[in-house]
Amino acid sequence: MYPKTKVSPVSETTHDGTVAVTAAPAPDEGLTPAELAARYGLSVSGARPSLGEYVRQLWSRRHFVLAFSQAKLTAQYSQAKLGQLWQVATPLLNAAVYYFIFGLILKASRGMSHDVYIPFLVTGVFVFTFTQSSVMSGVRAISGNLGLVRALHFPRAALPVSFSLQQLQQLLFSMIVLFVVAIGFGSYPGVSWLLIVPVLALQFLFNTGLAMIVARLGAKTPDLAQLMPFLLRTWMYASGVMFSISTMLQGRPEWITRVLQFNPAAVYMDLMRFALIDGYGSSNLPPHVWAVALFWAVAAFAGGFVYFWKAEERYGRG
Amino acid sequence: MAEQNAGEHTRDRRPTVIADDLHIVYRVNGAKTGKGSATAALSRILKRGEERGVRKVHAVRGVSFVAYRGEAIGLIGSNGSGKSTLLRAIAGLLPAEKGKVFTDGQPSLLGVNAALMNDLTGERNVILGGLAMGMSREQIKERYQGIVDFSGINEKGDFITLPMRTYSSGMAARLRFSIAAAKDHDVLMIDEALATGDRKFQKRSEERIRELRKEAGTVFLVSHNNKSIRDTCDRVLWLERGELRMDGPTDEVLKEYEKFTGK
């Protein structure tokens, strides 16, 4: 190994007039680094802030979170000729494909009238896609942005939150398509449409919480990004995106139906359908559905936030 | 004269960064055997145990130093000697394996490259980069024109409203530096940022670094250009294989370093 030479620092004036490094015997001599740090009020770099402080830091970065999500959204289609029109065209094409396969070929409507089934299907697809893409981008929120994490200082939760926010804005574009489909099949705007706002807010909280959980997992195990699509697809088929859970499980024990209906994706989908579609009444909703929706949102968000914060100082390694 | 200066300096010698026996270890997945085969990966999972199959790279080994307010410190050493890693650790961006870094305020790395998006216009990137560095919207609005003027992007037409992917690499580098240098920092760290742009811009950025240094408590500069180290720094840390080989006034350390590199 190399010999470590320590040049005794001398005071001298450099050519531009500034004073060079000086080490005149100071009263600090003989202190350990930790004591020296304590004496001048220095803090450990990269230490995890307290939960309250973390929330405050995140709040002070809210403009960044919003700007980052909007930038990601815009950058997505910036090279396309039709540009931002794709924000609406993509969900529209998605809806058309699902209608073609499940509405025309498989006839999965099972007793629902055409006018109910089409908006039922499209709502299901859009609402589930919101959760699905939030989770998918959440998995890569840290592991896919290591450059950012290693270059700049900000509460890391800004990343998963920002990605969920991007998906929320994406969904708002999809909602335009959804409104057109609903009106096209005879469900006209009414008071119940106001329920869309709380449903979206709750689902956004739930998605963000979930995104933060998978962001921490994905930061440690990037392999999760490969596994996630399969888990999400299974979840989609179990949530009744293309069929009504209660009709599908007729004759089975009621608890199975309830378990499937209380799964958060199904809850938010059903609430959105209930708000939007005239022919989809409250008889399709499980009991205490709003309480369940609130529970999932709060539990996922609070749990996800704390879980993510616990590893704050470790993101960016490896 | 010199002694008087030194005496004056001693009184407000406030440490801004203290590194105490700092070790940084990178962990690389699946590089242990040098083979990324599926069977190797499978046996890795099956064997379990303490991080088997993860190769460790010990990038910084027991570095200790104290940096004071008003110092400009150069970091030199051959490629892969741990300079950039050390900077990131000081900034609190890389967790330390052992040892600690104490800092006064939040040290920041000069560089917003990672936050910028090539598909967005220069204009939006200025705002995004500023926000990413923790500036408020008002601060950015206030400094926006300064950033654009400094970068000189608009000298050859209205380029700031074009997506960044249409910029030449030199133009993009200039804009990145301008955004990064727009913020005031307590402890500022610069990683080879001076090597960007044409000669005219390099001069301008060196000047800006000197300005920043006046405003900032302490400046760290990583560079392979001994001249720019000599021009801007008064103290130099020489890292080699992750160890601090020498720490002292610029001239003395650079003389030894040049001897070592055979210049």
Contacts between the chains, C-beta under 8 A, distances in Angstrom:
chain1	res1	chain2	res2	distance
A	1	B	241	7.9
A	1	B	243	7.3
A	2	B	240	5.7
A	2	B	241	7.5
A	2	B	243	6.8
A	2	B	245	5.3
A	4	B	243	7.0
A	4	B	244	6.8
A	4	B	245	6.1
A	4	B	246	7.5
A	5	B	245	7.1
A	5	B	246	5.2
A	5	B	256	7.1
A	6	B	246	7.3
A	6	B	247	6.4
A	6	B	248	7.4
A	7	B	246	6.3
A	7	B	247	7.0
A	7	B	248	3.1
A	7	B	249	7.0
A	7	B	252	5.0
A	7	B	253	6.7
A	8	B	248	7.6
A	9	B	235	7.6
A	9	B	248	5.7
A	9	B	249	6.3
A	10	B	249	6.7
A	11	B	2	5.6
A	11	B	3	6.9
A	11	B	5	6.7
A	11	B	6	3.6
A	11	B	9	7.4
A	12	B	2	5.8
A	12	B	249	6.8
A	13	B	1	7.1
A	13	B	2	5.5
A	13	B	5	6.3
A	14	B	234	5.5
A	14	B	250	7.5
A	18	B	70	8.0
A	18	B	72	8.0
A	18	B	234	6.1
A	19	B	5	4.9
A	19	B	6	6.9
A	19	B	9	5.2
A	19	B	70	7.9
A	19	B	234	7.5
A	20	B	234	4.2
A	20	B	235	7.0
A	20	B	249	5.2
A	20	B	250	7.3
A	21	B	71	6.5
A	21	B	234	5.9
A	21	B	235	4.1
A	21	B	248	7.2
A	21	B	249	5.6
A	22	B	6	4.6
A	22	B	9	5.2
A	22	B	10	6.6
A	22	B	13	7.5
A	24	B	6	5.4
A	24	B	7	7.0
A	24	B	9	7.9
A	24	B	10	4.7
A	26	B	10	5.8
A	26	B	13	6.0
A	28	B	13	7.7
A	28	B	15	7.7
A	32	B	20	7.8
A	33	B	18	4.9
A	33	B	19	7.6
A	33	B	20	3.6
A	33	B	21	8.0
A	33	B	64	6.8
A	33	B	66	7.2
A	33	B	100	7.5
A	33	B	102	6.9
A	34	B	20	6.6
A	34	B	100	7.4
A	34	B	102	7.5
A	36	B	15	6.0
A	36	B	18	5.9
A	36	B	66	6.8
A	36	B	102	7.9
A	37	B	15	7.5
A	37	B	18	5.1
A	37	B	20	8.0
A	37	B	102	3.5
A	40	B	14	5.7
A	40	B	15	5.4
A	40	B	104	6.8
A	41	B	104	7.1
A	42	B	15	6.7
A	42	B	16	7.6
A	42	B	17	7.9
A	42	B	18	6.1
A	42	B	102	3.9
A	42	B	103	5.8
A	42	B	104	5.0
A	43	B	102	6.6
A	43	B	103	6.7
A	43	B	104	8.0
A	44	B	100	5.6
A	44	B	101	7.0
A	44	B	102	5.9
A	44	B	103	8.0
A	45	B	89	7.5
A	45	B	90	6.2
A	45	B	91	6.9
A	45	B	92	3.8
A	45	B	100	7.9
A	45	B	101	4.2
A	45	B	102	6.8
A	45	B	103	4.5
A	45	B	107	6.7
A	46	B	89	7.6
A	46	B	91	7.6
A	46	B	92	2.8
A	46	B	93	6.9
A	46	B	94	7.6
A	46	B	95	6.2
A	46	B	96	7.4
A	46	B	101	7.2
A	47	B	92	7.5
A	60	B	134	7.9
A	61	B	131	7.8
A	61	B	134	7.1
A	63	B	131	5.4
A	63	B	136	7.2
A	63	B	137	5.5
A	64	B	128	7.9
A	64	B	131	3.9
A	64	B	132	5.7
A	64	B	134	7.7
A	67	B	127	6.4
A	67	B	128	5.4
A	67	B	131	5.1
A	68	B	115	7.7
A	68	B	128	6.8
A	68	B	131	7.6
A	68	B	132	7.4
A	71	B	117	5.6
A	71	B	120	5.6
A	71	B	124	6.5
A	71	B	128	5.3
A	72	B	117	7.6
A	74	B	119	7.5
A	74	B	120	6.5
A	74	B	124	7.8
A	75	B	117	4.9
A	75	B	118	8.0
A	75	B	119	3.9
A	75	B	120	5.9
A	78	B	119	4.1
A	78	B	120	7.2
A	78	B	163	6.5
A	79	B	119	6.7
A	145	B	114	7.3
A	147	B	113	7.3
A	147	B	114	3.6
A	148	B	114	4.1
A	148	B	115	5.7
A	148	B	132	7.6
A	149	B	93	7.1
A	150	B	88	5.8
A	150	B	93	5.1
A	150	B	94	6.8
A	150	B	114	7.6
A	151	B	93	7.0
A	151	B	109	5.6
A	151	B	111	5.2
A	151	B	112	7.2
A	151	B	113	6.9
A	151	B	114	4.6
A	151	B	115	7.5
A	152	B	93	7.9
A	152	B	108	7.7
A	152	B	109	7.1
A	152	B	111	8.0
A	152	B	112	6.7
A	152	B	114	6.9
A	152	B	115	6.2
A	152	B	132	5.5
A	152	B	133	6.5
A	153	B	91	6.6
A	153	B	92	6.7
A	153	B	93	6.8
A	153	B	106	6.0
A	153	B	108	6.3
A	153	B	134	7.2
A	154	B	132	7.0
A	154	B	134	6.7
A	222	B	29	7.8
A	313	B	92	8.0
A	313	B	95	5.7
A	314	B	95	5.6
A	316	B	93	5.7
A	316	B	94	6.2
A	316	B	95	7.4
A	317	B	26	7.5
A	317	B	27	6.8
A	317	B	94	6.5
A	317	B	95	5.3
A	318	B	26	6.6
A	318	B	27	4.4
A	318	B	28	7.2
A	318	B	29	7.1
